């Protein structure tokens, strides 16, 4: 189980970094809807990462 948490955590970190960087670039290029969408995805992935690390109950 811990190996799966490491792999899933690393994947979430990559998603957070990628969408955060491209969201910032899109926001600066005046593509506000795309930037907001990508930054929202980064925020959701950050929440999932902390949920995974802290082993919180499944949010429904």
mmJSON file of the N, C-alpha and C atoms, coordinates in Angstrom:
{"data_MODEL":{"atom_site":{
"group_PDB":["ATOM","ATOM","ATOM","ATOM","ATOM","ATOM","ATOM","ATOM","ATOM","ATOM","ATOM","ATOM","ATOM","ATOM","ATOM","ATOM","ATOM","ATOM","ATOM","ATOM","ATOM","ATOM","ATOM","ATOM","ATOM","ATOM","ATOM","ATOM","ATOM","ATOM","ATOM","ATOM","ATOM","ATOM","ATOM","ATOM","ATOM","ATOM","ATOM","ATOM","ATOM","ATOM","ATOM","ATOM","ATOM","ATOM","ATOM","ATOM","ATOM","ATOM","ATOM","ATOM","ATOM","ATOM","ATOM","ATOM","ATOM","ATOM","ATOM","ATOM","ATOM","ATOM","ATOM","ATOM","ATOM","ATOM","ATOM","ATOM","ATOM","ATOM","ATOM","ATOM","ATOM","ATOM","ATOM","ATOM","ATOM","ATOM","ATOM","ATOM","ATOM","ATOM","ATOM","ATOM","ATOM","ATOM","ATOM","ATOM","ATOM","ATOM","ATOM","ATOM","ATOM","ATOM","ATOM","ATOM","ATOM","ATOM","ATOM","ATOM","ATOM","ATOM","ATOM","ATOM","ATOM","ATOM","ATOM","ATOM","ATOM","ATOM","ATOM","ATOM","ATOM","ATOM","ATOM","ATOM","ATOM","ATOM","ATOM","ATOM","ATOM","ATOM","ATOM","ATOM","ATOM","ATOM","ATOM","ATOM","ATOM","ATOM","ATOM","ATOM","ATOM","ATOM","ATOM","ATOM","ATOM","ATOM","ATOM","ATOM","ATOM","ATOM","ATOM","ATOM","ATOM","ATOM","ATOM","ATOM","ATOM","ATOM","ATOM","ATOM","ATOM","ATOM","ATOM","ATOM","ATOM","ATOM","ATOM","ATOM","ATOM","ATOM","ATOM","ATOM","ATOM","ATOM","ATOM","ATOM","ATOM","ATOM","ATOM","ATOM","ATOM","ATOM","ATOM","ATOM","ATOM","ATOM","ATOM","ATOM"],
"id":[1,2,3,4,5,6,7,8,9,10,11,12,13,14,15,16,17,18,19,20,21,22,23,24,25,26,27,28,29,30,31,32,33,34,35,36,37,38,39,40,41,42,43,44,45,46,47,48,49,50,51,52,53,54,55,56,57,58,59,60,61,62,63,64,65,66,67,68,69,70,71,72,73,74,75,76,77,78,79,80,81,82,83,84,85,86,87,88,89,90,91,92,93,94,95,96,97,98,99,100,101,102,103,104,105,106,107,108,109,110,111,112,113,114,115,116,117,118,119,120,121,122,123,124,125,126,127,128,129,130,131,132,133,134,135,136,137,138,139,140,141,142,143,144,145,146,147,148,149,150,151,152,153,154,155,156,157,158,159,160,161,162,163,164,165,166,167,168,169,170,171,172,173,174,175,176,177,178,179,180],
"type_symbol":["N","C","C","N","C","C","N","C","C","N","C","C","N","C","C","N","C","C","N","C","C","N","C","C","N","C","C","N","C","C","N","C","C","N","C","C","N","C","C","N","C","C","N","C","C","N","C","C","N","C","C","N","C","C","N","C","C","N","C","C","N","C","C","N","C","C","N","C","C","N","C","C","N","C","C","N","C","C","N","C","C","N","C","C","N","C","C","N","C","C","N","C","C","N","C","C","N","C","C","N","C","C","N","C","C","N","C","C","N","C","C","N","C","C","N","C","C","N","C","C","N","C","C","N","C","C","N","C","C","N","C","C","N","C","C","N","C","C","N","C","C","N","C","C","N","C","C","N","C","C","N","C","C","N","C","C","N","C","C","N","C","C","N","C","C","N","C","C","N","C","C","N","C","C","N","C","C","N","C","C"],
"label_atom_id":["N","CA","C","N","CA","C","N","CA","C","N","CA","C","N","CA","C","N","CA","C","N","CA","C","N","CA","C","N","CA","C","N","CA","C","N","CA","C","N","CA","C","N","CA","C","N","CA","C","N","CA","C","N","CA","C","N","CA","C","N","CA","C","N","CA","C","N","CA","C","N","CA","C","N","CA","C","N","CA","C","N","CA","C","N","CA","C","N","CA","C","N","CA","C","N","CA","C","N","CA","C","N","CA","C","N","CA","C","N","CA","C","N","CA","C","N","CA","C","N","CA","C","N","CA","C","N","CA","C","N","CA","C","N","CA","C","N","CA","C","N","CA","C","N","CA","C","N","CA","C","N","CA","C","N","CA","C","N","CA","C","N","CA","C","N","CA","C","N","CA","C","N","CA","C","N","CA","C","N","CA","C","N","CA","C","N","CA","C","N","CA","C","N","CA","C","N","CA","C","N","CA","C","N","CA","C","N","CA","C"],
"label_alt_id":[null,null,null,null,null,null,null,null,null,null,null,null,null,null,null,null,null,null,null,null,null,null,null,null,null,null,null,null,null,null,null,null,null,null,null,null,null,null,null,null,null,null,null,null,null,null,null,null,null,null,null,null,null,null,null,null,null,null,null,null,null,null,null,null,null,null,null,null,null,null,null,null,null,null,null,null,null,null,null,null,null,null,null,null,null,null,null,null,null,null,null,null,null,null,null,null,null,null,null,null,null,null,null,null,null,null,null,null,null,null,null,null,null,null,null,null,null,null,null,null,null,null,null,null,null,null,null,null,null,null,null,null,null,null,null,null,null,null,null,null,null,null,null,null,null,null,null,null,null,null,null,null,null,null,null,null,null,null,null,null,null,null,null,null,null,null,null,null,null,null,null,null,null,null,null,null,null,null,null,null],
"label_comp_id":["UNK","UNK","UNK","UNK","UNK","UNK","UNK","UNK","UNK","UNK","UNK","UNK","UNK","UNK","UNK","UNK","UNK","UNK","UNK","UNK","UNK","UNK","UNK","UNK","UNK","UNK","UNK","UNK","UNK","UNK","UNK","UNK","UNK","UNK","UNK","UNK","UNK","UNK","UNK","UNK","UNK","UNK","UNK","UNK","UNK","UNK","UNK","UNK","UNK","UNK","UNK","UNK","UNK","UNK","UNK","UNK","UNK","UNK","UNK","UNK","UNK","UNK","UNK","UNK","UNK","UNK","UNK","UNK","UNK","UNK","UNK","UNK","UNK","UNK","UNK","UNK","UNK","UNK","UNK","UNK","UNK","UNK","UNK","UNK","UNK","UNK","UNK","UNK","UNK","UNK","UNK","UNK","UNK","UNK","UNK","UNK","UNK","UNK","UNK","UNK","UNK","UNK","UNK","UNK","UNK","UNK","UNK","UNK","UNK","UNK","UNK","UNK","UNK","UNK","UNK","UNK","UNK","UNK","UNK","UNK","UNK","UNK","UNK","UNK","UNK","UNK","UNK","UNK","UNK","UNK","UNK","UNK","UNK","UNK","UNK","UNK","UNK","UNK","UNK","UNK","UNK","UNK","UNK","UNK","UNK","UNK","UNK","UNK","UNK","UNK","UNK","UNK","UNK","UNK","UNK","UNK","UNK","UNK","UNK","UNK","UNK","UNK","UNK","UNK","UNK","UNK","UNK","UNK","UNK","UNK","UNK","UNK","UNK","UNK","UNK","UNK","UNK","UNK","UNK","UNK"],
"label_asym_id":["A","A","A","A","A","A","A","A","A","A","A","A","A","A","A","A","A","A","A","A","A","A","A","A","A","A","A","A","A","A","A","A","A","A","A","A","A","A","A","A","A","A","A","A","A","A","A","A","A","A","A","A","A","A","A","A","A","A","A","A","A","A","A","A","A","A","A","A","A","A","A","A","A","A","A","A","A","A","A","A","A","A","A","A","A","A","A","A","A","A","A","A","A","A","A","A","A","A","A","A","A","A","A","A","A","A","A","A","A","A","A","A","A","A","A","A","A","A","A","A","A","A","A","A","A","A","A","A","A","A","A","A","A","A","A","A","A","A","A","A","A","A","A","A","A","A","A","A","A","A","A","A","A","A","A","A","A","A","A","A","A","A","A","A","A","A","A","A","A","A","A","A","A","A","A","A","A","A","A","A"],
"label_entity_id":["1","1","1","1","1","1","1","1","1","1","1","1","1","1","1","1","1","1","1","1","1","1","1","1","1","1","1","1","1","1","1","1","1","1","1","1","1","1","1","1","1","1","1","1","1","1","1","1","1","1","1","1","1","1","1","1","1","1","1","1","1","1","1","1","1","1","1","1","1","1","1","1","1","1","1","1","1","1","1","1","1","1","1","1","1","1","1","1","1","1","1","1","1","1","1","1","1","1","1","1","1","1","1","1","1","1","1","1","1","1","1","1","1","1","1","1","1","1","1","1","1","1","1","1","1","1","1","1","1","1","1","1","1","1","1","1","1","1","1","1","1","1","1","1","1","1","1","1","1","1","1","1","1","1","1","1","1","1","1","1","1","1","1","1","1","1","1","1","1","1","1","1","1","1","1","1","1","1","1","1"],
"label_seq_id":[1,1,1,2,2,2,3,3,3,4,4,4,5,5,5,6,6,6,7,7,7,8,8,8,9,9,9,10,10,10,11,11,11,12,12,12,13,13,13,14,14,14,15,15,15,16,16,16,17,17,17,18,18,18,19,19,19,20,20,20,21,21,21,22,22,22,23,23,23,24,24,24,25,25,25,26,26,26,27,27,27,28,28,28,29,29,29,30,30,30,31,31,31,32,32,32,33,33,33,34,34,34,35,35,35,36,36,36,37,37,37,38,38,38,39,39,39,40,40,40,41,41,41,42,42,42,43,43,43,44,44,44,45,45,45,46,46,46,47,47,47,48,48,48,49,49,49,50,50,50,51,51,51,52,52,52,53,53,53,54,54,54,55,55,55,56,56,56,57,57,57,58,58,58,59,59,59,60,60,60],
"pdbx_PDB_ins_code":[null,null,null,null,null,null,null,null,null,null,null,null,null,null,null,null,null,null,null,null,null,null,null,null,null,null,null,null,null,null,null,null,null,null,null,null,null,null,null,null,null,null,null,null,null,null,null,null,null,null,null,null,null,null,null,null,null,null,null,null,null,null,null,null,null,null,null,null,null,null,null,null,null,null,null,null,null,null,null,null,null,null,null,null,null,null,null,null,null,null,null,null,null,null,null,null,null,null,null,null,null,null,null,null,null,null,null,null,null,null,null,null,null,null,null,null,null,null,null,null,null,null,null,null,null,null,null,null,null,null,null,null,null,null,null,null,null,null,null,null,null,null,null,null,null,null,null,null,null,null,null,null,null,null,null,null,null,null,null,null,null,null,null,null,null,null,null,null,null,null,null,null,null,null,null,null,null,null,null,null],
"Cartn_x":[0.822,0.0,0.861,1.975,2.816,3.45,3.75,4.327,3.31,2.056,0.999,0.832,0.953,0.854,1.999,3.196,4.347,4.152,3.723,3.507,2.399,1.275,0.148,0.522,1.285,1.737,2.66,3.588,4.493,3.72,2.739,1.915,1.14,0.578,-0.151,0.769,1.99,2.939,3.253,3.448,3.701,2.51,1.307,0.105,-0.01,0.257,0.187,1.186,2.416,3.434,3.09,2.698,2.391,1.206,0.11,-1.067,-0.874,-0.107,0.169,0.986,2.023,2.876,2.097,1.398,0.655,-0.538,-1.135,-2.217,-1.719,-0.541,0.049,0.381,0.954,1.287,0.017,-1.038,-2.298,-2.9,-2.813,-3.356,-2.618,-1.288,-0.49,-0.729,-1.119,-1.37,-2.804,-3.529,-4.893,-5.908,-5.555,-6.517,-7.047,-7.872,-8.296,-9.08,-9.938,-10.733,-9.845,-8.909,-7.994,-7.108,-6.61,-5.757,-6.493,-7.717,-8.51,-8.816,-9.111,-9.383,-8.178,-7.026,-5.813,-5.411,-5.567,-5.242,-6.235,-7.488,-8.468,-8.096,-7.635,-7.18,-5.988,-5.065,-3.915,-4.36,-5.357,-5.857,-6.533,-7.304,-7.957,-6.912,-5.888,-4.83,-4.04,-3.842,-3.167,-3.996,-5.312,-6.202,-6.121,-6.146,-6.046,-4.705,-3.643,-2.318,-2.294,-2.804,-2.844,-3.786,-4.876,-5.801,-5.099,-4.288,-3.561,-2.499,-1.754,-0.669,-1.213,-2.28,-2.816,-3.777,-4.07,-4.963,-6.311,-6.902,-8.208,-9.294,-10.468,-11.557,-11.972,-12.553,-12.931,-14.003,-13.745,-14.751,-15.85,-17.089,-18.21,-19.147],
"Cartn_y":[-1.204,0.0,1.261,1.232,2.424,2.736,1.702,1.949,2.655,2.254,2.891,4.354,4.638,6.013,6.859,6.29,7.031,7.339,6.338,6.536,7.549,7.4,8.315,9.717,9.829,11.141,11.824,11.066,11.633,12.088,11.305,11.68,12.962,13.076,14.292,15.506,15.338,16.459,16.922,15.972,16.348,17.076,16.613,17.275,18.683,18.821,20.14,21.099,20.648,21.513,21.879,20.889,21.139,22.07,21.777,22.623,23.992,24.046,25.341,26.249,25.685,26.481,26.923,25.992,26.352,27.24,27.064,27.959,29.381,29.521,30.853,31.48,30.681,31.186,31.623,30.809,31.153,32.41,32.534,33.717,34.974,34.892,36.04,36.378,35.385,35.602,36.053,36.458,36.965,35.896,34.624,33.534,33.156,34.019,33.9,32.617,32.2,30.991,29.749,29.651,28.514,28.541,29.716,29.844,29.483,29.952,29.641,28.146,27.548,26.113,25.284,25.638,24.897,25.103,26.31,26.559,25.85,25.714,24.961,23.48,22.944,21.554,21.376,22.338,22.266,22.299,23.126,23.205,21.895,21.301,20.021,18.924,18.911,17.91,18.132,19.381,19.66,19.146,19.348,18.817,17.296,16.633,15.174,14.68,15.439,15.061,15.083,16.17,16.236,15.179,14.898,13.854,12.498,12.256,10.994,10.874,11.944,11.904,11.766,12.485,12.479,11.313,10.522,9.38,9.749,10.8,11.237,10.324,10.297,9.497,10.047,9.203,9.592,10.666,11.843,12.914,12.63,12.625,12.379,13.548],
"Cartn_z":[0.0,0.0,0.0,0.711,0.773,-0.575,-1.367,-2.695,-3.594,-3.473,-4.259,-3.849,-2.55,-2.074,-2.618,-2.683,-3.214,-4.694,-5.458,-6.899,-7.139,-6.437,-6.612,-6.153,-5.063,-4.582,-5.575,-6.159,-7.16,-8.396,-8.801,-9.948,-9.664,-8.459,-8.104,-8.057,-7.575,-7.55,-8.971,-9.884,-11.283,-11.887,-11.58,-12.096,-11.518,-10.22,-9.582,-10.221,-10.405,-11.003,-12.444,-13.235,-14.648,-14.833,-14.159,-14.325,-13.688,-12.612,-11.992,-12.9,-13.491,-14.39,-15.632,-16.284,-17.483,-17.166,-15.995,-15.577,-15.393,-14.809,-14.637,-15.989,-16.892,-18.228,-18.957,-18.879,-19.551,-18.921,-17.612,-16.931,-17.386,-17.496,-17.928,-19.401,-20.206,-21.634,-21.889,-20.845,-20.937,-21.303,-21.158,-21.356,-19.973,-19.418,-18.021,-17.739,-18.663,-18.418,-18.37,-19.299,-19.291,-18.055,-17.724,-16.547,-15.276,-15.136,-13.946,-13.878,-15.004,-15.028,-14.626,-15.165,-14.835,-13.378,-12.877,-11.472,-10.551,-10.977,-10.189,-10.147,-11.263,-11.285,-10.349,-10.352,-9.451,-7.992,-7.671,-6.295,-5.879,-6.767,-6.462,-6.248,-7.077,-6.922,-5.634,-5.246,-3.981,-2.815,-2.88,-1.848,-1.803,-2.958,-3.005,-2.473,-2.736,-2.238,-0.714,-0.11,1.349,1.922,1.246,1.67,1.669,0.646,0.533,1.622,1.859,2.842,4.263,4.587,5.954,6.211,5.18,5.272,5.891,5.38,5.849,5.289,5.914,5.331,3.971,3.151,1.792,1.843,1.234,1.233,0.219,0.678,-0.233,-0.266],
"occupancy":[1.0,1.0,1.0,1.0,1.0,1.0,1.0,1.0,1.0,1.0,1.0,1.0,1.0,1.0,1.0,1.0,1.0,1.0,1.0,1.0,1.0,1.0,1.0,1.0,1.0,1.0,1.0,1.0,1.0,1.0,1.0,1.0,1.0,1.0,1.0,1.0,1.0,1.0,1.0,1.0,1.0,1.0,1.0,1.0,1.0,1.0,1.0,1.0,1.0,1.0,1.0,1.0,1.0,1.0,1.0,1.0,1.0,1.0,1.0,1.0,1.0,1.0,1.0,1.0,1.0,1.0,1.0,1.0,1.0,1.0,1.0,1.0,1.0,1.0,1.0,1.0,1.0,1.0,1.0,1.0,1.0,1.0,1.0,1.0,1.0,1.0,1.0,1.0,1.0,1.0,1.0,1.0,1.0,1.0,1.0,1.0,1.0,1.0,1.0,1.0,1.0,1.0,1.0,1.0,1.0,1.0,1.0,1.0,1.0,1.0,1.0,1.0,1.0,1.0,1.0,1.0,1.0,1.0,1.0,1.0,1.0,1.0,1.0,1.0,1.0,1.0,1.0,1.0,1.0,1.0,1.0,1.0,1.0,1.0,1.0,1.0,1.0,1.0,1.0,1.0,1.0,1.0,1.0,1.0,1.0,1.0,1.0,1.0,1.0,1.0,1.0,1.0,1.0,1.0,1.0,1.0,1.0,1.0,1.0,1.0,1.0,1.0,1.0,1.0,1.0,1.0,1.0,1.0,1.0,1.0,1.0,1.0,1.0,1.0,1.0,1.0,1.0,1.0,1.0,1.0],
"B_iso_or_equiv":[0.0,0.0,0.0,0.0,0.0,0.0,0.0,0.0,0.0,0.0,0.0,0.0,0.0,0.0,0.0,0.0,0.0,0.0,0.0,0.0,0.0,0.0,0.0,0.0,0.0,0.0,0.0,0.0,0.0,0.0,0.0,0.0,0.0,0.0,0.0,0.0,0.0,0.0,0.0,0.0,0.0,0.0,0.0,0.0,0.0,0.0,0.0,0.0,0.0,0.0,0.0,0.0,0.0,0.0,0.0,0.0,0.0,0.0,0.0,0.0,0.0,0.0,0.0,0.0,0.0,0.0,0.0,0.0,0.0,0.0,0.0,0.0,0.0,0.0,0.0,0.0,0.0,0.0,0.0,0.0,0.0,0.0,0.0,0.0,0.0,0.0,0.0,0.0,0.0,0.0,0.0,0.0,0.0,0.0,0.0,0.0,0.0,0.0,0.0,0.0,0.0,0.0,0.0,0.0,0.0,0.0,0.0,0.0,0.0,0.0,0.0,0.0,0.0,0.0,0.0,0.0,0.0,0.0,0.0,0.0,0.0,0.0,0.0,0.0,0.0,0.0,0.0,0.0,0.0,0.0,0.0,0.0,0.0,0.0,0.0,0.0,0.0,0.0,0.0,0.0,0.0,0.0,0.0,0.0,0.0,0.0,0.0,0.0,0.0,0.0,0.0,0.0,0.0,0.0,0.0,0.0,0.0,0.0,0.0,0.0,0.0,0.0,0.0,0.0,0.0,0.0,0.0,0.0,0.0,0.0,0.0,0.0,0.0,0.0,0.0,0.0,0.0,0.0,0.0,0.0],
"pdbx_formal_charge":[null,null,null,null,null,null,null,null,null,null,null,null,null,null,null,null,null,null,null,null,null,null,null,null,null,null,null,null,null,null,null,null,null,null,null,null,null,null,null,null,null,null,null,null,null,null,null,null,null,null,null,null,null,null,null,null,null,null,null,null,null,null,null,null,null,null,null,null,null,null,null,null,null,null,null,null,null,null,null,null,null,null,null,null,null,null,null,null,null,null,null,null,null,null,null,null,null,null,null,null,null,null,null,null,null,null,null,null,null,null,null,null,null,null,null,null,null,null,null,null,null,null,null,null,null,null,null,null,null,null,null,null,null,null,null,null,null,null,null,null,null,null,null,null,null,null,null,null,null,null,null,null,null,null,null,null,null,null,null,null,null,null,null,null,null,null,null,null,null,null,null,null,null,null,null,null,null,null,null,null],
"auth_seq_id":[1,1,1,2,2,2,3,3,3,4,4,4,5,5,5,6,6,6,7,7,7,8,8,8,9,9,9,10,10,10,11,11,11,12,12,12,13,13,13,14,14,14,15,15,15,16,16,16,17,17,17,18,18,18,19,19,19,20,20,20,21,21,21,22,22,22,23,23,23,24,24,24,25,25,25,26,26,26,27,27,27,28,28,28,29,29,29,30,30,30,31,31,31,32,32,32,33,33,33,34,34,34,35,35,35,36,36,36,37,37,37,38,38,38,39,39,39,40,40,40,41,41,41,42,42,42,43,43,43,44,44,44,45,45,45,46,46,46,47,47,47,48,48,48,49,49,49,50,50,50,51,51,51,52,52,52,53,53,53,54,54,54,55,55,55,56,56,56,57,57,57,58,58,58,59,59,59,60,60,60],
"auth_comp_id":["UNK","UNK","UNK","UNK","UNK","UNK","UNK","UNK","UNK","UNK","UNK","UNK","UNK","UNK","UNK","UNK","UNK","UNK","UNK","UNK","UNK","UNK","UNK","UNK","UNK","UNK","UNK","UNK","UNK","UNK","UNK","UNK","UNK","UNK","UNK","UNK","UNK","UNK","UNK","UNK","UNK","UNK","UNK","UNK","UNK","UNK","UNK","UNK","UNK","UNK","UNK","UNK","UNK","UNK","UNK","UNK","UNK","UNK","UNK","UNK","UNK","UNK","UNK","UNK","UNK","UNK","UNK","UNK","UNK","UNK","UNK","UNK","UNK","UNK","UNK","UNK","UNK","UNK","UNK","UNK","UNK","UNK","UNK","UNK","UNK","UNK","UNK","UNK","UNK","UNK","UNK","UNK","UNK","UNK","UNK","UNK","UNK","UNK","UNK","UNK","UNK","UNK","UNK","UNK","UNK","UNK","UNK","UNK","UNK","UNK","UNK","UNK","UNK","UNK","UNK","UNK","UNK","UNK","UNK","UNK","UNK","UNK","UNK","UNK","UNK","UNK","UNK","UNK","UNK","UNK","UNK","UNK","UNK","UNK","UNK","UNK","UNK","UNK","UNK","UNK","UNK","UNK","UNK","UNK","UNK","UNK","UNK","UNK","UNK","UNK","UNK","UNK","UNK","UNK","UNK","UNK","UNK","UNK","UNK","UNK","UNK","UNK","UNK","UNK","UNK","UNK","UNK","UNK","UNK","UNK","UNK","UNK","UNK","UNK","UNK","UNK","UNK","UNK","UNK","UNK"],
"auth_asym_id":["A","A","A","A","A","A","A","A","A","A","A","A","A","A","A","A","A","A","A","A","A","A","A","A","A","A","A","A","A","A","A","A","A","A","A","A","A","A","A","A","A","A","A","A","A","A","A","A","A","A","A","A","A","A","A","A","A","A","A","A","A","A","A","A","A","A","A","A","A","A","A","A","A","A","A","A","A","A","A","A","A","A","A","A","A","A","A","A","A","A","A","A","A","A","A","A","A","A","A","A","A","A","A","A","A","A","A","A","A","A","A","A","A","A","A","A","A","A","A","A","A","A","A","A","A","A","A","A","A","A","A","A","A","A","A","A","A","A","A","A","A","A","A","A","A","A","A","A","A","A","A","A","A","A","A","A","A","A","A","A","A","A","A","A","A","A","A","A","A","A","A","A","A","A","A","A","A","A","A","A"],
"auth_atom_id":["N","CA","C","N","CA","C","N","CA","C","N","CA","C","N","CA","C","N","CA","C","N","CA","C","N","CA","C","N","CA","C","N","CA","C","N","CA","C","N","CA","C","N","CA","C","N","CA","C","N","CA","C","N","CA","C","N","CA","C","N","CA","C","N","CA","C","N","CA","C","N","CA","C","N","CA","C","N","CA","C","N","CA","C","N","CA","C","N","CA","C","N","CA","C","N","CA","C","N","CA","C","N","CA","C","N","CA","C","N","CA","C","N","CA","C","N","CA","C","N","CA","C","N","CA","C","N","CA","C","N","CA","C","N","CA","C","N","CA","C","N","CA","C","N","CA","C","N","CA","C","N","CA","C","N","CA","C","N","CA","C","N","CA","C","N","CA","C","N","CA","C","N","CA","C","N","CA","C","N","CA","C","N","CA","C","N","CA","C","N","CA","C","N","CA","C","N","CA","C","N","CA","C","N","CA","C","N","CA","C"],
"pdbx_PDB_model_num":[1,1,1,1,1,1,1,1,1,1,1,1,1,1,1,1,1,1,1,1,1,1,1,1,1,1,1,1,1,1,1,1,1,1,1,1,1,1,1,1,1,1,1,1,1,1,1,1,1,1,1,1,1,1,1,1,1,1,1,1,1,1,1,1,1,1,1,1,1,1,1,1,1,1,1,1,1,1,1,1,1,1,1,1,1,1,1,1,1,1,1,1,1,1,1,1,1,1,1,1,1,1,1,1,1,1,1,1,1,1,1,1,1,1,1,1,1,1,1,1,1,1,1,1,1,1,1,1,1,1,1,1,1,1,1,1,1,1,1,1,1,1,1,1,1,1,1,1,1,1,1,1,1,1,1,1,1,1,1,1,1,1,1,1,1,1,1,1,1,1,1,1,1,1,1,1,1,1,1,1]
}}}
